[in-house]
């Protein structure tokens, strides 16, 4: 099956010479959730803007369901819903009118039942006749999602969808995203909350300085670049790791009171038990052991650096 979105050799250079995207190629499969991670200014929003037809590329091409986003703008834009970062709505209009107007703006006939269903799913139905200025920040963001879904798009872009909302609402939105995917909607989201990507994404893309560094299935990425860390707390500090333990590639803490062993489940094969036996055989007593799983955040920081 052909990808629903295909990006080929895409670059974007602005008039001031800034290169926001540099030779990006990417295929997005129908029905998946793809999370794009990257620091501010990495090119995430520029990429979304070009796919949605808001900005034009300097080089390369993008197709949506086989249609070029520049030549066939109407056909591609009608299949896309976009939730931007900014709260760009008429603050004096009601919720239901705002969402209904968005549906009409995308060329769809009125569908009050669909609008009511959306508002119920987004916990907005009781506020449907309220002006947007009367809503909390989290509810205003839900209205943006309702607007983006009003014309029943096949593709939904979420640009920092949970920025500025509380943890409870964020988790509610995660559940909504999963339900949309179950209904066949393809979802692409950018986020600064790495736990968000780890929770809901099927694939992870990491973009930095306009270049797409990798795109990988989440589980595969965690297997390839993740790992586990076994910390062995020693009863007494040691000055160096004995030669008999050299094959384990252990790391000794600065204070000499902890040994760290990095491993993964596929290659370990009972190695921890053998390691602990080897530590005891070397005459090193230990008081405690603990393990830690490498997180997606650890991988992200290792790829783009911390603090840049």
C-alpha positions in Angstrom: 0.0 0.0 0.0 1.3 3.4 -1.0 2.0 5.9 1.9 -0.7 8.4 2.5 2.0 11.2 2.8 5.2 11.1 0.8 7.9 13.7 1.3 10.8 13.7 -1.1 14.0 15.8 -0.8 12.2 18.6 0.8 14.1 21.8 1.6 12.9 25.3 2.7 15.2 28.4 2.7 13.7 31.7 3.8 14.5 35.1 2.2 17.0 35.9 5.0 19.0 32.7 4.1 17.9 30.6 7.0 17.5 27.0 6.0 14.6 25.6 8.0 14.5 22.2 6.2 17.4 20.4 4.6 16.7 17.5 2.2 14.0 15.8 4.2 12.4 12.6 2.9 9.7 10.8 4.8 6.8 8.3 4.2 3.8 8.3 6.5 1.6 5.2 6.4 -2.2 5.4 6.7 -3.5 4.9 10.1 -0.3 5.4 12.1 0.6 7.8 14.8 4.0 9.5 14.0 5.6 11.8 16.7 8.1 14.4 15.5 10.5 15.4 18.2 13.0 18.2 18.1 14.1 21.4 19.9 12.7 24.8 19.1 13.6 25.9 15.6 14.3 22.4 14.4 11.9 22.6 11.5 8.9 20.7 12.8 6.3 23.4 12.2 7.8 24.3 8.8 7.5 20.7 7.7 3.9 20.6 8.8 3.1 23.9 7.2 4.4 22.7 3.8 2.5 19.4 4.0 -0.7 21.4 4.8 -0.1 23.8 2.0 0.4 26.8 4.2 4.0 27.3 3.0 5.7 26.5 -0.3 8.9 24.4 -0.4 12.1 25.7 -1.9 13.0 22.3 -3.3 11.5 18.8 -3.3 7.9 17.6 -3.3 5.1 16.4 -1.1 2.1 14.2 -2.0 -1.0 13.4 0.0 -2.8 10.3 -1.1 -0.9 10.6 -4.4 -1.8 14.3 -5.0 0.8 17.1 -5.1 0.3 19.6 -2.2 1.1 22.5 -4.5 -0.6 21.6 -7.8 -3.6 19.8 -6.2 -4.0 22.0 -3.1 -7.8 21.7 -2.8 -7.7 17.9 -3.0 -4.9 17.6 -0.4 -6.0 20.3 2.0 -9.5 18.8 2.3 -8.1 15.6 3.6 -6.1 17.3 6.4 -7.0 18.7 9.7 -4.5 21.0 11.5 -4.4 21.9 15.2 -1.8 24.8 15.4 0.2 25.8 18.4 -1.4 29.2 18.6 -5.0 29.7 19.9 -6.2 31.5 16.8 -10.0 31.7 17.2 -12.7 34.4 17.4 -13.0 34.9 21.1 -16.5 36.3 20.8 -18.0 33.5 18.8 -19.7 30.4 20.4 -18.1 27.0 20.4 -20.7 25.3 18.2 -20.6 28.1 15.6 -16.8 28.1 15.5 -16.6 24.4 14.8 -19.5 24.4 12.3 -18.0 27.3 10.4 -14.7 25.4 10.1 -16.6 22.5 8.6 -18.2 24.8 6.0 -14.9 26.5 5.3 -13.6 23.1 4.2 -16.4 22.6 1.7 -18.5 20.2 3.7 -22.3 20.4 4.1 -23.7 21.1 7.6 -23.8 18.1 9.9 -25.1 19.0 13.3 -25.0 15.4 14.5 -21.3 15.1 13.7 -20.5 18.4 15.4 -22.5 17.4 18.5 -20.6 14.0 18.6 -17.3 15.8 18.4 -18.2 18.2 21.1 -19.3 15.3 23.4 -16.0 13.4 22.7 -14.0 16.5 23.6 -16.1 17.3 26.7 -17.3 20.5 25.1 -20.9 19.8 24.7 -22.0 21.5 27.9 -20.1 24.6 26.7 -21.3 24.6 23.1 -23.2 27.9 23.4 -20.5 29.6 25.4 -18.3 32.2 23.8 -14.7 31.1 23.4 -13.5 33.9 25.7 -15.4 32.2 28.5 -13.4 29.0 28.3 -10.3 27.9 30.0 -7.0 27.5 28.1 -7.4 23.7 28.0 -11.0 24.0 26.6 -9.9 26.4 23.9 -7.3 23.9 22.8 -10.0 21.3 22.6 -12.0 23.6 20.4 -9.0 23.8 18.0 -9.1 20.0 17.8 -12.8 20.0 17.2 -12.3 22.6 14.4 -9.6 20.4 12.8 -11.9 17.3 12.9 -15.1 19.1 11.8 -14.7 18.2 8.1 -13.9 14.5 8.9 -10.3 14.5 7.6 -8.2 11.4 7.0 -5.1 13.0 8.3 -4.7 15.1 11.5 -1.7 17.2 12.4 -1.3 18.2 16.0 1.3 20.9 16.6 2.1 20.8 20.3 -1.5 19.7 21.1 -1.1 19.6 24.9 1.1 22.6 25.5 -0.1 24.5 28.5 -2.7 22.0 29.6 -2.8 20.1 32.9 -1.7 16.5 33.2 -5.2 15.1 33.5 -6.4 16.8 30.3 -3.2 15.7 28.5 -4.0 12.1 29.3 -7.6 12.6 28.1 -6.2 13.9 24.8 -3.9 10.9 24.5 -7.0 8.6 24.8 -8.8 10.7 22.1 -5.8 10.4 19.8 -5.8 6.7 20.2 -9.5 6.5 19.4 -9.1 8.6 16.3 -6.3 6.2 15.1 -8.6 3.3 15.8 -11.1 5.0 13.5 -8.6 5.1 10.7 -7.3 8.7 11.1 -3.5 9.1 10.4 -2.0 11.4 13.1 1.2 13.4 13.0 2.1 15.3 16.2 4.9 17.4 17.4 5.5 17.6 21.1 8.0 18.8 23.7 6.6 16.2 26.1 8.7 13.1 25.3 6.6 10.9 27.5 3.7 11.9 25.2 5.5 10.4 22.2 6.5 7.4 24.2 2.9 6.8 25.3 1.0 7.1 22.0 3.2 7.1 19.0 3.8 4.1 16.7 6.9 5.7 15.1 9.3 8.4 16.3 11.0 11.0 14.0 13.7 13.1 15.4 14.5 16.4 13.6 17.3 18.9 14.4 18.5 21.9 12.5 16.2 21.1 9.6 17.5 17.6 9.0 15.5 14.4 9.8 18.0 12.4 11.8 16.0 9.2 12.1 12.5 7.8 11.7 12.0 4.5 13.5 9.3 2.4 15.0 9.2 3.2 18.7 9.8 -0.3 19.9 12.6 -0.9 17.4 14.2 2.5 18.4 14.1 1.5 22.1 15.7 -1.8 21.3 18.4 -0.3 19.1 19.3 2.7 21.2 17.8 1.9 24.5 19.1 -0.4 27.1 19.2 -1.2 30.8 21.6 -0.1 33.5 22.4 -2.3 36.5 23.9 -0.4 39.4 25.8 -2.4 42.0 26.2 -0.6 45.2 29.5 -1.7 46.9 29.9 -2.2 50.6 33.3 -0.5 50.5 34.8 1.7 47.8 37.4 0.3 45.5 40.2 2.1 43.6 39.9 0.3 40.3 38.0 -2.5 38.6 39.8 -5.9 39.0 41.3 -7.3 35.8 39.1 -10.4 36.3 36.0 -8.2 35.5 37.5 -6.5 32.5 35.3 -8.5 30.0 32.1 -7.0 31.5 32.9 -3.4 30.5 31.9 -2.1 33.8 32.0 1.5 34.8 33.2 2.6 38.3 31.7 5.7 39.9 33.9 8.6 40.8 33.7 7.8 44.5 34.5 4.1 43.8 31.4 2.9 45.6 29.3 1.8 42.6 29.7 -0.4 39.5 27.5 0.2 36.5 26.7 -2.5 33.9 24.8 -1.7 30.6 22.9 -4.4 28.9 19.8 -5.3 26.9 17.4 -8.2 27.2 18.4 -9.7 23.8 22.1 -10.0 24.5 22.2 -10.5 28.3 20.9 -14.1 28.5 21.4 -14.6 32.2 24.5 -12.4 32.3 23.5 -10.6 35.5 23.7 -13.7 37.6 27.1 -14.5 36.1 28.3 -10.9 36.7 27.3 -10.9 40.3 29.0 -14.2 40.9 32.1 -12.8 39.2 32.0 -9.7 41.4 31.8 -11.9 44.5 34.6 -14.1 43.2 36.8 -10.9 42.8 36.4 -10.3 46.6 34.1 -7.3 46.1 31.1 -7.2 48.5 28.0 -5.4 47.4 25.1 -4.0 49.5 22.4 -3.5 46.9 21.6 -3.6 43.2 19.1 -1.6 41.1 18.1 -1.4 37.4 17.1 1.5 35.2 15.6 1.4 31.7 16.9 3.9 29.2 14.0 6.3 28.3 13.1 7.9 25.0 14.3 11.2 26.6 17.7 9.7 27.1 17.9 8.7 23.5 16.7 12.1 22.3 19.2 13.9 24.4 22.0 11.6 23.2 21.2 12.3 19.6 20.8 16.1 19.6 22.8 17.0 22.7 21.6 18.7 25.9 21.3 22.4 25.9 22.7 22.8 22.4 
